Amino acid sequence: PFLLTSPLLYGTIQLYFMRTASAPTWGISGFDVFTQTIVLFSGNELYLTILFLFTAVVGILYLTLNKDKQGFALLIVMLIILPFITSVFFSSIMPMSPRYLIFVLPFYFVAIGTAFNLIPKEVDAKKVAVIAIILIGLVTIPYFTSYYTTYSKNDWRGFSEYLTAETQNGDYVVVLPGYMTLPLDYYYDSTKDETHEIQANSAKKLEEIEQTRGDTTAYYVVTADIYAANPEGDALNWLNANTKYIGKNMGINLFISQ
């Protein structure tokens, strides 16, 4: 097993040193790692979080009070608590996100599910499960309605259509941070639009573009990711001093050269 997993270990060690080479510029830290992750795992609602946490504690207590299952209770607790402790520690030296702890989710749900053992034997557990599923379905209908009718992430398709209509042949399209060209280029084709698409992450790069674009118009596509890519803030300072803000589409901001 060690030989089979050794390439993964090598990659993990490399990634660790790369992530910790500089101070975190985004993500959550400290006790927020626990609170935000648990809330997200519990449906992103406070009342559900309280209900799920209470049920999980009840389930663990049930296992603890059962002598034959105390070892299993300890295992579940360790599989839930240890990753959080480790993540809180690492959050001070590397970016941390709730999604990194998704592997804890099955153990959290096992603790919650164990609480169903407290249902009296006279009660038909299958009927209780069916009723619970129906109630959960009724509660989540409003959320599903909103989820499937509104955007939950940036509307790059709609923004790209607007950008294509706004730009003229030869214009510059500057994307900050540069890696946001990945979602943009899925819908926007600078070759077809006959524009020059350039990536930028700093004021120095923006100044270089300013010196080469001449009399052509430049459009600057900016998302909040620029705070992570350029924590110094000089890129935003340059934009505020040298461009005009047009507006935004959800989390996508658009500036134009003056």
Secondary structure as UniProt FT lines:
FT   HELIX           2..19
FT   TURN            30..31
FT   HELIX           32..41
FT   TURN            42..43
FT   HELIX           46..65
FT   HELIX           67..69
FT   HELIX           70..90
FT   TURN            91..93
FT   HELIX           98..104
FT   HELIX           105..114
FT   HELIX           115..118
FT   TURN            121..122
FT   HELIX           125..147
FT   TURN            148..149
FT   HELIX           156..166
FT   TURN            169..170
FT   STRAND          172..176
FT   HELIX           178..180
FT   HELIX           181..187
FT   HELIX           190..193
FT   STRAND          196..199
FT   HELIX           203..212
FT   TURN            214..215
FT   STRAND          218..223
FT   TURN            224..225
FT   HELIX           226..229
FT   TURN            231..232
FT   HELIX           234..242
FT   STRAND          243..249
FT   TURN            250..251
FT   STRAND          252..257
//
